[in-house]
């Protein structure tokens, strides 16, 4: 089947280099004629500067007006969305790579983290890495302000622009900027078509519009639109008219083009119509959101001024390459996974390794995001390698292994050590089905 699904079998832009932890790039074969992609310079700069060692920060904020170290910023675990939005709304110009964030347990009756007493804060907080905080924030933000299936698009709320919440997309743009500058983080669940508009202020290509719309749509909607396109490409006028009249096609079209949107009456109008539908839903309808997010992304502070040129140089190709670098697909995860195998036990350990590889291929996109959050405290691929080690049953001190309930799978459950990007597997497992059930249980925890 061509057309609608053609972009899913290959990337729109070939990936040239992967970002490494030190800021250098791991080479990937590419055409010599293309030269070095500008995304390598952009990404390497952002990642290299974001991983410099953080300076120690005192418990309470210091200078509130200069560029001196300021922090920590306290964020309630159960109110990450509201509290981080509040921090970036009022203090974005004081946040830099050395800024310390602390996550504190929710306290009943407290409206925001700044209202907590100092004594209460000291007993209820833990330090949180920038990448972890941004991952937690965007997981909640996407649920609140975005719509879509595999990829997300800003919700259109006509009342938002005229209320006190009208600064939401602008503040989100600031958070996007700081995520890139502080730790190289970008929420890969946001539609790449929208990301191009945020970076460039322009529409993306037709190919990216179609690919993004397919991932934003739910499966039955995408299938309905693809059936319409296929029938218009030469299946005969009779079949086209029959599919065009189906209720599911009309519902899909009006869901993304508005109640007044009508299915084309002629075969030769369908392709242009679908492109216009994608452009409307991914660019025209959320235009105000995208414009305000871009304004926040490009807002300059003393702490991020030197990164301005790198952000403004991002075009569509660089944005797509960034997604290919950061998105946790099974293939990308396996390419960066390092297995520490004991030669004396390589037969059994290689068997378990094979189970892990098969399980990764079965995970959904959302499950892969959850997996990386468990594995590395970030829901995208910010590091150049992730470690897998093997531990015997007697030494596997995972909580799940010591508190298995009736009916739980037998064997040693996998467990994670995210502080060192490590997944610990048992030496053996009776079968793939047992391993897969245990692995999925740990991903959900």
N, C-alpha and C positions, 0 to 999 in steps of 0.2 A: 504494500500500500504506500503510495507516494504522497507528497504534499504535506498534509497535517502532521504526520508522524516522521517525516524525513529528517527533521532536526534532532530527534531523540537518539538516533543511532550514531551521531558524531557531534563533537562540539562545534558551536558556531565559529569559534576561534581556537586554533590549536594551542595547547598549553606549552609554553616554552621553558619556563623555569619554575621550580618550587621554592618557596621562601624557607630559609633555614633559620635556626634559632639564633645564630650569631649575626644574622643580617646578610650573610652571603647567600648565594643561590646554588641549588643543586641542579646541575646541567641536565637538560632533556633534549634529545635530538631535535634540531630544527633546521630549516632551510637557510643556507648561508646568505642567500640573497635578501632575506628579511632583515638580517642584522639583529641587534639586541632590542627587544621590545621595551618601550618606555615604561611598561608596568613593572619591569624588573627593577628599574631605578626607583620608581615610586614605592613599590612594596619593600624593597631592600632598605630604603631609607627609613620608612615607618617602622619596620620590624626591628632594625638595628638600634634605632634610638629608643624604641619602647622597652627594650630589654636591658637597659643599663640598670645597674644595681640601685635600688631605692635607698635614699638616706633615711636614717632613723628619725622618727618624728615623736615629739613629746605627746603626752596623753591628751592635752587640750590645745585648741587653736591658739596660734601666736599672732603675728602681725596680720591684721585684716585688710590692710590697704596696700602694702608693698608686695613684691614678688618673693618675699621671704617664705620659708616653709610654713604652710598653713594646714591644719588638720589636728586630729582626725575628724572625718565626717561620719556621724553615726547614722546608720540606716536600719530601720526595723525590718526583720526578716519577713514578716507577714505583710509589710507595706512597702516593698522595694520600689514599686512603680511610683507611688505618690512621693515617697521621701527622696528618691534620686531626682525626680523631676523638680522638686523643690530646691534641691542643692544646685542643680544646673541652671535653674531660673534665676537664682540670686547670687551664686558664687562661682559661675563657670570660669570667670577671669582669674580665679585664685587656685584653680585645679591644674596640677602639672604632674609629671611622672613620679615625683617623690611624694605626692599626696597620699595619705593613708585613709582608707575607709574601714569602718568597723561595723560589723553586722550584730545587731542586738535582738534578743528575743522580744516579742511583742509584750507590751505591758497594758493591761486592761485600763481603759479610760483615758489613755494618752493619745492626743490628736496627731502629734508628730514627734520625731526623734529629738528635736531641739527642746521639747518640753520635759524630757526626762531629767531627773535630778542627777548630779554627778555621782553620788553614792550608788544610785541604781545602775547607772551606766557601767561603772567599774565592775559590777557583779554579773552583768548580763551581756557582755560583748565578746566577739572574737574577730580577729583581723581577717579581712577578705581580700583576695587578689583582684586586681582590676578586671581581668578576663572573666572571673567567676561572677563578679557583680554585674558586668554588662550582659552576660549570658542570662542571669536570673532576671534582670530588668527587661530584656527584650522578649523573653518567654511570656511575661505578663503583659507587656505593651502590645504584642501582636494579638493577644486575645481580646484586648480592650479596644484598640483603635484600628485594627486591620481585619480584612476578610480574605477568604480564599482557601483552596484545598492544600496543595503542596507548596505553593508560593502565595505570598500575601500582598494585598493592595490596600492603601488607606481607605477606610470607610468614609463615605460621603455623608456629612452631617451639615445640612444647610444652616442650622442654628449655631454651629460652633464658631463661625466667623464673627458673629455679633454678640458673643458672650464673653465672660471672663476667662473662658477656656481657649480663647482664640490664639493664645501663644503656644498651645500644645505642639503643633508641628515645628514651630521655630525652635523650641527647646529640644525637641527630638533631633533636629538637625545639629544642635550643639553637642548632644550626646553621641551622635554618629561620628562627629569630628573627633571628639576626645577618645572614643573607642579606637579609632584608627591610630591616632597619635600616641596614646598611652600604651597600647598593647597590640596594635594591628588587628583589632576586632571589628568585624562587620556582621550584622545579622543576615545570614545567607538565606533565611526564609523570606526575606523581602524580595519581591519580584525584581529580577535584573532589569527589566524594561523601566520600572520606576526608578531604580538606582541610577540608570543612565541619565534620566531626566534630572535627578537630584544633583548629579555631578556636573552635567553639561548645560542644563536648562533647555535642552532640545529633545525632540522625539528620537527614539531609537530606530533602527532599521526595521523593515517589514519582517524579515526573518526572525528577529528577536521578539517583535510584537507577537507573532504567531506562536513561537515556542513558549513565551511567557504566558499567553492566554491559555494554552493547553494545560499548563501546570497550575494555573489559578483555578480553572474550571474543575468541577467534580467529574468523576469518570463518565457518568451517564450523560452529562452535558457535552463533554468533549466528543463522546461517541456520536451523539446526535448531530453535532455540527460537522464532524468528519464524514458521516454518511451522506449529508447534504452535499458536501464538496465532491465526494467521490461520484455521486449520481450525476453531478453536473459536468464531470470530466469525460463523459462518453458512454454512460450506461444506458442511454436512451432517454428521450423526453418523457416517456410514460413513467419510468421509474423515478425520474426527478420530480415530476408532479405529484406522484404518490408520496414520496418521502417529504416533500415540501409541505404537504397537507397534514402530516402527522403532528399531533399535539405536542409531543416531546420536543420537536424542533422549534416550534413557536415559543414554548416555555423557555428553552435555552437562549434563544435570541433575545427575548424580552427581558430576561434576567440580567443580561449584560449590555443591552442597548436601550433599555427603557420600554415602558408600556406602549409607546407609539411606534416602536421599531417593528418593521414588517419584513418577512422573509422575501428575498428576491423572487420575481416571477420568471426570470429568464436564466438559463444555464450560464451564459457568458457574463452575468453580473455577479455570480456567487463569490469568486475569488476576491475581487475588489471589495465586495461587501464585508467579507470576513476580516480583511485587513482593517477596514474602517471600524468594524466592531471592536477589534482589539485595541486600536488607537484610541477610540472613545473611552473604553473601560479602564485602560492602563495609563492614559495620559490626559485626555480632555476632562473627564469627569473628576479625577483627583488633582486637577491642575493647581488649585490653590494650595492644597497640602504639599505637593511636590515643590512649588515655588517657595513656600515658607520653610520647608526642610532644607532646601538649597541655601536660603538666606542664613539659616542657622549653621549649616555646614561650613559656609565660607566666612562666618563672622570671625573677626580677627581679635585675638587677645595677645598680650605680651608673651604668654607661655606657649602659644601655638603659632605665632607669627611666622617663624622660620619654616613651617610646614606648608605654608600657603601655596607656594609654587608647585609643590608636588600634588596637592589636591586639585588645583585648577588645571593640571596637565592631564587629568584622567579623561579619556574618551571612551567610546563604546568598547573598543577592543580591550582596553586596560580594565574596564569594569568586568567584562566577561572573563578575562584571565584571572582577575581577583576571585571571582566566584569559583572557577575551576581549582584554584589553589586552596581555598578555605572550605568548600563544601565537603562534608564527610560522606562521600560515596563509598561503597564497599571496596572498589578498586583503589581509591585514593588512600583509604585507611590501611589496606594490605601493603601498599607500596611503602608506607612509612613505618610499618610494624617490624620490630626486630625480635626474633625468637631466641631465647637463651636455652639451648638444648644440651643436655648432658649426653655425651657420646655413649656412656655405658647404658643409657636408658632411651636411646634415640628411637627405637622401634615404637615403644608405647607413647612417647612424647610426640612423635611425628603423627601418630594416629589421632591424638587429641588436638594437635595443630590443625589437622584436616577437618576435624569437627568444627573448630572455631571458624575456619574459612567458609565452610558451608553455612553455618549459622549467620555469619555476616551478610551473605548474599540473600538471606531470607528476611532480613529486617526491613521495615518500612523507613521512609525518609525521617519521620518523626522519631522512630526508635533509634535510628542512627545518631540523631542529635542527642537523645537521652544517653546513649552509650558513651559518646565522647564527653558528656558532662560528668558521667561517673568515672570515666577513665582518666580525664585530665583537668576536670573542673572548668571546662569551657566547651560550648556546644559546636565549635568549629575547629578546623585543623590549624592551630597556631604554632605548633612545634614541628620540628623536622623528623622526629622519631617517637614511637610509642613502644614500650617494652612489654613482652610477654615472658614470664618465668613460670617454672613448674615447681610445685611443692607437694610433698607426700601428704597423705591424709592425716597422719599423726601430727604434722606440723602446720597444717592449714588452719590457722586460728581465725577464720572468718565467723562473724556472728551467725550467719545462716547455717554453718555446719554444726554448730553446737546447740541449735534450737530448732531442729527440723520438726515439723508437725506430721501428724498421721497423713499418709498419702503423698508426701513429698517425694521427689525422685531420689533414688539412692545414689551414692557417689559423693565426691568432694565438690561442693559448689564453687564456681569461680568467685573471686572477689577482687576489689580494686584498691589501689593505693594511689589516688590521684595526685598527691603532692609530688610524686616522682614518675607520673605518667606510666604506671605499671598495672598490668592485669595479671593476676595469679591464677593459674589453672592447676588442677590435680594431675598427678602423674598418669593416671589411667581413668577410663570411663567405660562402663559396660557397653554402651551403644550411642549412636548419634542422637537418637530420640531423647535419651536421658540427658545427654549434654545440652541439647537444644532447649529443653524445658528449663533446666537449671540456669542456663545462660540468659534466657528471656526473663526469668524471675529476678535475676540480679540487675538486669538493665532497668527494670521497672521500679526497683527499690528506691 
